[in-house]
Amino acid sequence: MTGLLPRDDTLYDPAFVAGLFDRCASNYRWWSAISSFGFTYIWRRQCVRLLPRPGPGAVIVDLMAGTGELWPHLLRHAPDLATITALDISHGMHLHAVDRLHSARATRITHIEADALTTDLPEHHADLLTASFGLKTFSPEQQAILARQIARLLKPGGHFALIEASDPHGWALRPLYRAYIDRVLPLIERLFLRGAQDFTMLGPYTRNFRDCTHMAAALRAEGLTVTFHRHFFGCATSVSGHKPA
Ligand SMILES: C[S@@+](CC[C@H](N)C(=O)[O-])C[C@H]1O[C@@H](n2cnc3c(N)ncnc32)[C@H](O)[C@@H]1O
């Protein structure tokens, strides 16, 4: 994307979000690792550690899976027979994820191209459910729909952990953090990715999203038990919990 940033009603249009990630797909993995100074790797690992270790044959649903950055953490956490059902709306991210699957792990991962808000994955499908960095592109209303889907997909007794980059309000270094997200990263993207302004969207999305507080309330409203966590002064927040048996 180039030019002016879109209005808020466009920001949360699933077709717009899918197009944005289609364009980011080929650079996503390295950009996410380098621009976050490796924090996204640490936060994914911390997110997975919020989950109990599942028994053999467990089904793990990874929503907004992107190019599968969470899968190595999940497969290390789960015993050999666990499988992952991964879902993402972006065709580009899907293609990159599938390319990456030409390895021993391929038999343990099913990757579905679909909208998490409307997916017809069966009820009570998941022993564990995860989402890393896939919440910020949902409006508050969409987060309520997503929470309903998560409650529907989890088996009774099933656990979830969701993590997202957040806006660390109250942190003394927040002005520096915001300057990095809002000014430095867009400049680097324009210089190195031929004027693109796609990763630049992280700025408005994280500012609007703020943190996982609203998602936590939406999940509680669906009857799930929820614990809220802050990571590195609130630069990321997460929610974990379970569906009562
Ligand atoms: C920032 S990436 C995160 C990818 C990966 N989980 C990670 O840890 O880096 C967000 C992903 O959410 C996906 N996404 C956004 N809205 C979605 C929706 N409504 N349904 C499914 N996937 C969606 C995007 O296509 C994108 O791949």
The ligand as an SDF file (V2000), in Angstrom:
LIG
                    3D

 27 29  0  0  0  0  0  0  0  0999 V2000
    0.5520  -10.1920   12.2290 C   0  0  0  0  0  0  0  0  0  0  0  0
    0.1040  -11.7140   11.4560 S   0  0  0  0  0  0  0  0  0  0  0  0
    0.4600  -12.8950   12.7130 C   0  0  0  0  0  0  0  0  0  0  0  0
    0.9810  -14.1800   12.1430 C   0  0  0  0  0  0  0  0  0  0  0  0
    1.5320  -15.2030   13.1500 C   0  0  0  0  0  0  0  0  0  0  0  0
    0.4910  -15.7470   13.9870 N   0  0  0  0  0  0  0  0  0  0  0  0
    2.6700  -14.6710   13.9860 C   0  0  0  0  0  0  0  0  0  0  0  0
    2.8280  -15.0790   15.1350 O   0  0  0  0  0  0  0  0  0  0  0  0
    3.4720  -13.8820   13.4760 O   0  0  0  0  0  0  0  0  0  0  0  0
   -1.6590  -11.6010   11.5430 C   0  0  0  0  0  0  0  0  0  0  0  0
   -2.3480  -12.6430   10.6890 C   0  0  0  0  0  0  0  0  0  0  0  0
   -3.7580  -12.5980   10.9540 O   0  0  0  0  0  0  0  0  0  0  0  0
   -4.4310  -12.8980    9.7480 C   0  0  0  0  0  0  0  0  0  0  0  0
   -5.8170  -12.4460    9.8550 N   0  0  0  0  0  0  0  0  0  0  0  0
   -6.2600  -11.1820   10.0140 C   0  0  0  0  0  0  0  0  0  0  0  0
   -7.6130  -11.1590   10.0630 N   0  0  0  0  0  0  0  0  0  0  0  0
   -8.0130  -12.4530    9.9510 C   0  0  0  0  0  0  0  0  0  0  0  0
   -9.2800  -13.0880    9.9420 C   0  0  0  0  0  0  0  0  0  0  0  0
  -10.4190  -12.3850   10.0330 N   0  0  0  0  0  0  0  0  0  0  0  0
   -9.3320  -14.4300    9.8400 N   0  0  0  0  0  0  0  0  0  0  0  0
   -8.1790  -15.1590    9.7290 C   0  0  0  0  0  0  0  0  0  0  0  0
   -6.9560  -14.6150    9.7110 N   0  0  0  0  0  0  0  0  0  0  0  0
   -6.8730  -13.2680    9.8200 C   0  0  0  0  0  0  0  0  0  0  0  0
   -3.6140  -12.1590    8.6990 C   0  0  0  0  0  0  0  0  0  0  0  0
   -3.8390  -12.6480    7.3970 O   0  0  0  0  0  0  0  0  0  0  0  0
   -2.1930  -12.4050    9.1910 C   0  0  0  0  0  0  0  0  0  0  0  0
   -1.6160  -13.5290    8.5870 O   0  0  0  0  0  0  0  0  0  0  0  0
  1  2  1  0
  2  3  1  0
  2 10  1  0
  3  4  1  0
  4  5  1  0
  5  6  1  0
  5  7  1  0
  7  8  2  0
  7  9  1  0
 10 11  1  0
 11 12  1  0
 11 26  1  0
 12 13  1  0
 13 14  1  0
 13 24  1  0
 14 15  1  0
 14 23  1  0
 15 16  2  0
 16 17  1  0
 17 18  1  0
 17 23  2  0
 18 19  1  0
 18 20  2  0
 20 21  1  0
 21 22  2  0
 22 23  1  0
 24 25  1  0
 24 26  1  0
 26 27  1  0
M  CHG  2   2   1   9  -1
M  END
$$$$
